[in-house]
Amino acid sequence: VDIPPSSKRSFVAAMLRTCILVELITTVVAIRTQPKPFHTNLGFIERDARSASKLGTMASLYPFYHTTDAIKSELQALASRCHGMQLETVSGSSDDGQQRDIDIVTVRASSDATPAANRVFMLFGEHARELISPESGLHFIRTLCGETDLSPQATDVLKDSEFRIVVNGNPASRQRVEQGDFCLRVNPDGVDLNRNWDEEWQPSADMGPAQTNPGPQPFSEAETRVFKQLVEQYKPTTFLTVHSGTKGMYMPWAYDMEHLAQRNQPQMMQILRTLDRDHCQCPFGAAGKEVGYSCPGTCLDWVYDKLNTPFAFAFEIYTGPEYSDMLRERWQEKMRGAGAFYQKHSHLAHKHFHQLFAEHPSCFVQLKSGHVAARTMSNDECFGQFNPSSEDEYQSVVENWSSAYLNMASMVVQDLRGNSTTDATMVVAA
């Protein structure tokens, strides 16, 4: 069939337009669907990473806690309006030249008062992951300054007691914890500050270097050198170090599994018994004997032994709710005064409590290195083990222990005056 030339030209033109249209469509689709260059996506990747990191920080997850900077700011504000409070910063250097600054608070009835009969030195925050310890210290200072419901009692206590307080003893590592590293215990050099004191110090870590590395020698760390300097200068009549991870109230010795401290033994034990009944309902007694193994190099033993401090205590003020029942059971058994076997053999490292402390070592209550579980705690597990996760529980903890610190000071004053009602026979048998 013959096709007219004009028709051929029309057909070719139509085909050409179709091909061009198809090519244009293909090009547009390819442009819209191809991956963007890497540098174009990088900003989104970085923002997503920053967002994920921010979601895991203390400030985003638990905004009712104070950052290290916020603690310092709060102390500065309190010092400006609190009659009788002084704030200073003391610097120390470690063996390797690392310098650390530690904030120190002194609270007395008035800034020009003569030293009180009871001089209480309190050390909070040696272990970075124990965030609730410095929070408790901050609440206590607010109480002493008349800014909580416990302030009327504090006014009474300040008549005979004064306080020198390290609120945040491991600030550099706490800042890392605040960014989400909720399992970090040691200082930035990897040393456990509560195994670095020169009291039965041992060069090998009882829990392994990640947990209780004692450092290359006693007082090798800037922080412990500052603590030593401060407590030696202050010559306290009462010493208290505050931790978390379990609930317990201890006196010396920590390094000796067999014996109670002798000096003021009945008085210290009676104070623990009374405070424990009202504020903890948890295990109490000599640290080493109660936990069932030696804890060398602690501030508790050093201050009691080297400075002859009459009253020396260590409080562990919080553990996760899932473990509280086991500790309460231990306390109830102790209160019932179970038989001779229990008195001789049962302690917190006993197999009855193995599940509790195998995977969750606290300051004093942890198992020997041969019994440490292989599983590593997650950051979420660490936070829940050492710190209250809700604001209501947080508030309950800091209020309860501020009251306990005030009661401790009052009871020590009574003992110093010789007005104690201690039943020595009952206490020694506890």
Disulfide bonds with the S-S distance in Angstrom:
Cys82-Cys145 2.11
Cys183-Cys382 1.97
Cys280-Cys282 1.95
